[in-house]
Amino acid sequence: RLSGDCLLNDNLEAQMRAYFKEYTANNASTTGKLKDYSVMQYGYTETATTEPVGPKFLRITDIAQSYIDWSGVPYCPISKENHKKYVLSDGDVVVARTGATVGYAKMVGKNIPDSVFASFLVRIRPLDNEYKYYFGLAITAAEFLEFVQTNAGGSAQPQANPPLLGEYELSIPDKQNLSEFNAKIAAFLGAIEYNEAEISKLNEVKDTMVTMLSRR
C-alpha cells in the first residue's frame, strides 16, 4: 500500500509538471525576475520541541524529503503577533537557504496543520495571489534548484538569500487562462496531498507497531 501510494503520487506529480510546462509554453507573455513579482521573507527563530506547545515548526530537514510528513514536524512556542507574521497558508513556497540542501523548495497545500516556518527557510509569495500555484510550480522545479545551487555562495557552506533568489528569471503568463490553470493544479495538489496524508498515517501505524513489538 505504501509503495503504491508513492508511485501514484509520482505519476500525479509528473502529470502536473507536464501540464505546467505546456501551459507556460502556450501562455507566457513576458519574462521577468522573481524579485519583481514576489515578496520574500525569512522564517521564525525559535527552538523546536516535540511537545505541542504551539503550531508546527517547519524546518529545512522537513522539506528536504520527497514530501512533508507533518506527523514528524515538531512544534514551537510563538506569540500571536509572530504567529500571524509567519503562519503558512495554501500555495506558500518555502526554500532552504543554507546547507547541502540549499535551493530545495516545497509548496504547502490547503489541508496542512497550523504551522509556521523556521529561520533557515525563505518564504516566497507572489505579489498577485492568483499566481500562487504558478509560482509554486516554477520555484519547486528542477530549473530553480539548479539555478540556486549553481549561484549560492558561502565560505563554509552554500548560502542563498532573497537577493540571490530574486535574480531567478521565469516566464510570466497573463491572467487570461489562469483560473482554469489554478483549478486544474488545485485538483492535482488535492489528490497528492490526500495520498501524502495516507502515507503519514501508515507510517504512524508502522512506528506504533514496531514500538509495541519491541516492548514484548
Disulfide bonds with the S-S distance in Angstrom:
none
